[in-house]
């Protein structure tokens, strides 16, 4: 029986030095939310899972340092959320009232002793059967492990020396922990899907250009299946994603070679593009790196700035977008980390923003655009207004742009790896706006007003001159279009 409720992973409002505690929120119509903390068990100790806000995105951890790798932490969040759902279903099936105490108890009831026992088994302190009884000997325990095919025993079997690493994915965890950033896990799921689809589970010693050719040809031509609105649909990888996978697997090949798992670097012979012939290439064309960087013209930005919102929540989101733009087109990670301590006001009332960029680690001191920022900060007593979550910010920006009548149609380019030319789709700007547009707007408007590149780079912190060149080209074309519209009567 299906019960009407929703769960979500959220952060506790209280901020400690380690971040905000992760909670699983249970929501039912016309009832108060119930929030269950996420715990892990390490060596018999309970660990509260805490995450800094800048590393949290849509219920997933995207950065930071923890007691376990980030990929394992995200798996833990999913596991606990599943246990919470099971607990809620049990309580509702018994037709009793939901309470935090009942859900908390059922969520962790079996986990506590099981995790503690598993840790003790790894240390050799305790050897138990699944029925709770002790094995008669260590040999009996190893015989039990040898018979197990359940994936949950794989790591224990490796540690016990019962199985050895043979296949590509047997070495993947070590590759990520020893060599690669966590973002390189991006390609693992596609390898798993390829093996499931084709049965081609490559031995690590056979990793070479021929296997890479089969793998990339398959994922380019077949894409992947996913669910949209309850229906299974086939989607295709964009060229940028395939290029990332290519970079990751070359790095993986280097790791295998340096650890003497493969004898030679034959994998380097594989390329996504044939230098001599497009026909022999998997990737038929190179997409424009700045294809979907859109921004408001100054006239549109001023329309947004002056618009009188009847809904105060929309006005707040508009104000945050204006501030984000004219504090220097700040990245989301920098903007959402700001506090009032980052803002100074001199004797003349001029505002300056000072912070350290997350991406580059450099210190930035930006004079704010007083003409846009001061009227807004004055409204909030010269303090930053309350920030929504990054996800809610993006969703509400779309409503704000629509309410303000910002509906100019923009061309979006999608470079799918299985096609020989890009796909173009037109969207009204309010459908696609996100917090990234604040950064684009800061650059685009200054380019439109013909300020020199070195001054724009100093204000916005852009190191890549290609972004500036992109907007110079955009506005050059707009001037040409404008002149072509002037014609004799």
ABEGO torsion letter per residue (X at the ends): XBBBBBBBBBBBABBBAAEBBBBBBBBBBGBBBBBBBBBBBBGGBBBBBBBBAAABBGGBBABEBBABBAAAAAAAAAAAAAAAAAAAAAAAAAGBBBBAAAAAAAAAAAAAAAAAAAAAAAAGABBBBAAGBBBABAAAAAAAAAABABAAAAAAAAAAGABBBABAAAAAAAAAAAABBAAAAAAAAAAAAAAAAAGBBBBAAABBAAAAAAAAAAAAAAEBBBBBGGBBBBBBBBAAAAAAAAAAAAAAAAAAAAAGABABBAAAABBABBAABAAABABABBBBAAAABBBBBAAAAAAAAABBBABAAAAAAAAAAAAAAAAGGBBAAAAAABBAAABBBBAAGBBBBBBBBAAAGBBBBBBBBAAAAAAAAAAAGGBBBBBBBAAAAAAAAAAAAAAAGBABBBBBBBBBAABABBBBBBBBAAAABBAAAAAAAAAAAAAAAGBBAAAAAAAAGBABAAAAAAAAAAAAAAAAAAAAABBBX
